[in-house]
Amino acid sequence: MDDQPVAATDDAAAAGAEAGPAIRLRCLSREYGERLALNRVDLDLARGETLALLGPNGSGKSTMLRVLATLLRPTSGEVSVLGSELPNSAWKLRGRIGYLGHEPLLYRDLTGRENLELQGRLHGIPKDEAAARIEADLEILEMSRRADDRVGGFSAGMRQRISICRAVLPRPELLLLDEPDSNLDPEGRELARALIGAAPGRTRVLVSHEPDRARAEADRVMVLGRRGEVELNEPTGNPPAGAGPAPGTGPALTNPGAVR
Amino acid sequence: MTPSRTAFAALLGKDLRTELRTMRSLPAMVLFAVTTFIIFRYSLDRTTLEGSLAGGVLWTTLLFASILGINRIFVSELEEGGFDAIRLAPIDRTVLFTAKASALFIYLAVLQVIVVPVFAIFFLSDFSALIPLVAVLLTVNLGFSVLGTLISSMAVNSRARDLLVPLLLLPLVVPLMIAATGASAGLFDAAGPDYDGFGSWLLVAGLYDGVFLLVGYAVFEFLLED
């Protein structure tokens, strides 16, 4: 009986966190020694929106993605991702974020399928469901035929395709994509959109060196300057991708191929 | 959170499968140990060794051979950024520590299954010491594995990791080596295994293992932070 008010408070807090923005940054700064990579960045990104993160080389785009992915600690400022404050509550976010970085995060001595199965087990996805998701995602990216070859023998583009499968395998609520088109041929880029493109309920941060393309896909654009400062942060005015259910709550979870 | 047992099995299975496929660590460790025994055999100009000299030759060789494996235990995570994939997964970070230490323990056990008989053929006139020696090998392996995993995780991001691992490991492993040699010396007695002091040295090695297991569980998560 005594637990009920506490439980109710927790539920209310959880509901509030779920209803809040997907990403909320206040004065986020990150330093590498003397060098300032991110300089007092503010951002509010609603759930289901896509942010295009633009800027020259060395402006802190990848650093910002790594902070959001809980892979780097912010030096100062407030960071809230999917309702969890970073870095203290980073553990709550593990498994809810899909991260596609510069490195493919794959083991070169395992096959593509073995890499994905390993990720499935680490994310606690039941074996049958993981196998179904892997098969569907590989099919979408036209990698089924080569999935049983070792990743070390893959071209950079093929590694990127498997890496995309890895990033979306847990059906994350937030996708952090650092130049997802890199190494992909035009056909691969189109195929990849089915898994990592804008979709209802999918929150994305998209780092790109193709401003026009990134703006076309995004609800909001942020441009970082050479000293990691925000030069521009505004809505793009594109029609929203939709306000459907969040990934993981609808049929897309059990039928990955349906996410297009 | 993913159940720790599932994550442990996945990570250990990955390491063992990779080693079976690539044979990056074990053949080098075995070759190093056998070559060192040959060098000792001819440089000491002895066909049999007894007591602490036999223990010293065995454990010095095993220690340096194990460094080859310790150096490589996190290399697959370093290449292609595998560390980040594990850090993004909803698993307890100490599972990685346990899985890596277990993989190293298995490598060392396989190494010893191959090279301890070679040592016996080269240097022992009486093989009766080999059965009690198994207890020493297992206890010391645990210490090597735990400490090696800890040191390797600290050094893996350094360009000088091949240098850092022995520099950090060797001073810390001295107490374990003293215990290992102390426990083995009586077993290699010329008159047959002498168990005087055997239990005490084994206890020292066990305490060492316990201390570094606790240290490993306490600090490993911080070692994985940026």
Contacts between the chains, C-beta under 8 A, distances in Angstrom:
chain1	res1	chain2	res2	distance
A	66	B	226	7.9
A	69	B	84	8.0
A	69	B	88	6.6
A	70	B	87	7.5
A	70	B	88	7.5
A	71	B	84	5.7
A	71	B	87	6.1
A	71	B	88	7.3
A	71	B	226	6.6
A	72	B	226	4.8
A	73	B	225	6.9
A	73	B	226	6.0
A	91	B	90	7.9
A	94	B	1	8.0
A	94	B	87	7.9
A	94	B	88	6.2
A	94	B	89	6.1
A	94	B	90	4.1
A	94	B	91	7.5
A	95	B	2	7.7
A	95	B	88	7.7
A	95	B	89	6.5
A	95	B	90	3.5
A	97	B	88	6.6
A	99	B	84	7.3
A	99	B	88	5.7
A	101	B	81	6.9
A	101	B	84	6.8
A	103	B	80	5.7
A	103	B	81	3.2
A	103	B	84	7.0
A	104	B	80	5.7
A	104	B	81	7.2
A	105	B	80	6.5
A	105	B	81	4.8
A	105	B	82	6.3
A	105	B	84	5.4
A	105	B	85	3.9
A	106	B	80	5.5
A	106	B	82	7.5
A	106	B	85	7.7
A	107	B	14	6.8
A	107	B	18	6.7
A	107	B	76	5.8
A	107	B	80	6.8
A	107	B	82	5.8
A	108	B	79	6.4
A	108	B	80	5.9
A	109	B	18	4.7
A	109	B	21	5.6
A	109	B	22	5.3
A	109	B	76	6.9
A	110	B	14	6.8
A	110	B	17	7.1
A	110	B	18	6.8
A	114	B	14	8.0
A	114	B	17	7.6
A	118	B	10	5.7
A	118	B	14	5.6
A	119	B	85	6.7
A	119	B	89	7.2
A	121	B	2	7.5
A	121	B	6	5.8
A	121	B	7	7.1
A	121	B	9	7.6
A	121	B	10	3.9
A	122	B	2	6.1
A	122	B	7	5.7
A	122	B	10	5.8
A	122	B	11	7.6
A	122	B	85	7.8
A	122	B	86	6.9
A	122	B	89	3.8
A	122	B	90	7.9
A	122	B	91	5.8
A	123	B	2	6.3
A	123	B	89	5.7
A	123	B	90	6.4
A	124	B	1	7.5
A	124	B	2	3.5
A	124	B	3	6.8
A	124	B	6	6.5
A	124	B	90	6.6
A	151	B	80	7.9
A	166	B	85	7.1
